[in-house]
């Protein structure tokens, strides 16, 4: 019997590590954390040293600001690894949307839920962060970058998830 596609719904982050400030910026910092993405009843995938940007109380996955998901200004191998992670998150959104069918329009945030879950998993380790910044294709087909307060409960959900080392051991 073939396995049906199911999206990862549980995300956890290791303790973030500061890489440094962006050149020419006293505000924007680059951080890394390992991200574990788990599908209920199945295995977890671990993505090592995922890059996050912190800026003015917001956090975002480095590269998500570009439609192709590839961060600029880093070594090619780091950009490739980061782009693969972003592609994975976007694929998880597509799997969820297919599973929901016509109901997806009812759920606010279904276009960016996986990115928000992964970002929120990172943010709970950094108490001062209050905004999720996301890049996604909206229902009209346009690529948009937006900054959200946590109106959809992504941070609360991340706090309720088991820590990185305990999640689906």
C-alpha positions in Angstrom: 0.0 0.0 0.0 1.5 3.4 -1.0 2.2 6.0 1.7 0.1 9.1 1.4 1.9 12.4 1.5 1.6 14.1 4.9 3.2 17.4 5.8 5.5 18.0 8.7 3.5 19.7 11.4 5.9 19.8 14.3 9.0 21.9 14.2 11.7 22.4 16.9 14.9 24.5 16.9 18.1 23.9 18.8 19.5 26.7 20.9 20.4 29.5 18.4 24.0 30.6 17.9 25.0 34.1 16.9 27.1 34.3 13.7 27.4 38.1 13.7 26.1 41.4 12.4 25.5 42.1 8.8 28.2 44.3 7.3 27.2 47.9 7.6 24.3 47.2 10.0 24.1 47.7 13.7 20.6 46.2 13.8 20.5 43.1 11.6 22.0 40.0 13.1 22.6 36.6 11.5 21.9 33.5 13.7 22.0 29.8 13.1 20.0 26.9 14.6 19.3 23.3 13.7 15.7 22.7 12.8 13.9 19.4 13.3 10.7 18.9 11.1 8.5 16.0 12.1 5.6 14.3 10.4 3.2 12.7 12.9 3.6 8.9 12.8 6.7 9.2 10.6 10.3 10.3 10.8 11.8 13.6 11.5 14.3 15.5 9.2 17.0 17.6 10.8 18.3 20.6 8.9 21.7 21.8 10.2 22.7 25.4 10.7 19.6 27.1 9.2 20.3 30.8 9.0 17.9 33.3 10.5 17.9 37.1 10.5 16.9 39.2 13.4 15.9 42.8 12.7 14.0 45.3 14.8 12.1 42.6 16.8 11.4 40.4 13.8 12.9 37.1 12.7 13.0 35.5 9.3 14.6 32.6 7.6 17.5 34.1 5.6 16.6 33.8 1.9 12.8 33.8 2.3 12.8 37.4 1.2 13.7 36.3 -2.3 11.2 34.4 -4.4 13.8 31.7 -5.3 14.6 31.2 -1.6 18.3 31.7 -2.1 20.1 34.0 0.3 22.5 36.6 -1.2 26.0 37.4 -0.1 27.0 34.0 1.4 29.1 31.2 0.1 27.4 29.1 -2.6 27.3 25.9 -0.5 25.6 27.8 2.4 23.1 29.5 0.0 22.3 26.1 -1.6 21.7 24.4 1.8 19.5 27.3 2.9 17.6 27.2 -0.4 16.9 23.5 0.0 15.5 24.1 3.5 13.2 26.9 2.1 12.1 24.6 -0.7 11.3 21.9 1.8 9.1 24.3 3.8 7.3 25.4 0.6 6.7 21.8 -0.4 5.2 21.1 3.1 2.8 24.0 2.5 1.8 22.4 -0.9 1.2 19.0 0.7 -1.0 20.6 3.4 -2.9 22.5 0.8 -3.5 19.4 -1.3 -4.7 17.5 1.8 -7.2 20.3 2.7 -8.5 20.7 -0.8 -11.1 23.4 -1.1 -11.0 24.0 2.6 -7.6 25.7 2.5 -9.2 29.0 1.8 -10.9 28.9 5.2 -7.6 28.6 7.1 -5.8 31.9 7.5 -2.0 31.4 6.9 -2.1 28.2 5.0 0.1 29.8 2.3 3.0 30.2 4.8 2.2 27.9 7.7 5.4 25.8 7.4 7.7 28.9 7.3 5.8 30.4 10.2 6.1 27.1 12.3 9.9 26.9 11.6 10.4 30.6 12.4 8.4 30.4 15.5 10.4 27.3 16.7 13.5 29.5 16.4 11.9 32.6 18.0 10.8 30.9 21.3 14.5 30.7 22.2 14.9 34.5 21.6 12.4 36.1 24.0 12.6 39.7 22.6 11.4 38.7 19.1 7.7 39.5 18.5 7.3 39.5 14.7 7.5 36.7 12.2 8.7 38.0 8.8 7.7 35.7 5.9 8.0 35.5 2.1 5.3 33.5 0.3 3.1 33.3 -2.7 -0.4 34.6 -1.8 -3.6 33.3 -3.1 -3.5 35.8 -6.0 -0.2 34.3 -7.1 2.0 37.2 -6.1 5.2 36.8 -4.1 4.9 39.0 -1.0 7.1 39.6 2.1 5.2 40.5 5.2 5.8 41.0 8.9 3.2 39.6 11.2 2.5 39.7 14.9 1.6 36.2 16.1 -2.1 36.5 15.4 -2.3 32.8 14.3 -0.8 31.4 17.4 2.4 30.0 15.8 4.6 31.1 18.8 2.1 29.6 21.3 2.1 26.3 19.3 5.9 26.3 19.2 6.1 26.7 23.0 3.8 23.7 23.4 6.0 21.5 21.2 8.6 19.3 22.8 12.2 20.7 22.8 14.5 19.8 19.9 16.3 17.0 21.7 13.0 15.3 22.8 10.9 15.7 19.7 10.4 12.3 18.1 13.6 10.8 19.3 
